[in-house]
Amino acid sequence: MRFQYFRQPGRHGAAYPPLRLAILGAALLTACAAQAGRPMVTEDATLVDPKTCQFDSWVQKNRHSTEMWAMPACNFTGNFELAAGGALTREAEHTNASDLALQGKTLFKPMEPNGWGVGLDAGMVRYPKANARDWYALIPVSFSLRDDDLLVHTNLGWLRDGQERQDRMTWGLGAELQLTQRVGLTAETYGQDRGKPFYQFGVRHWLSPERVQLNASYGNRNGGGDRWFSLGLSFFTAPFSI
């Protein structure tokens, strides 16, 4: 899964009203672990492996704030993935809870090597400080090329902005390139049906194959002014019995 609610970095709660931008994806595990998710925002048409979990954590440095995220996700049944988590955000030397998130995901057609896949993501993000809640849904479509060494993802979705009481269309386009067995690169652009889009570039490295991954990214809005950096660590479990 990739937990996907994305808003403009550093704007949350009552102090900085969120833009509620793209519903695209925030990285957890794909069916082919060598191409697994973070630091991408664009969602893919894959799931966490059946009867496994992933714990994704990352720190994101924005212009005026620092966000510390934790987002575990599990696939208990085989074709339904559930993720829940949230963040602590530091602004002006104060730490506040923010962005409590819940997301579910399923596939209509699993992606295979040199094939394509399509799924459905839906979820909500709650902003306790602003007493606001957003709802979203999106359809990810993914394409596998060169035996999974190159993956291309497209997203089209809907967002209900709870604070502004508006419906918005969201979109995303991203790619993952596997350089070696342990190192991969990502690139993407995403946004909504108004305003300038965002872009992000990332790198990831497997510290322990299929178990522990280190990742980092740089992103900004087209035209500049909203840059951020992130550094994350992902842990993947072995299959469990239930």
Order of alpha helices (4+ residues) and beta strands (2+ residues): beta-beta-beta-beta-beta-beta-beta-beta-beta-beta-beta-beta
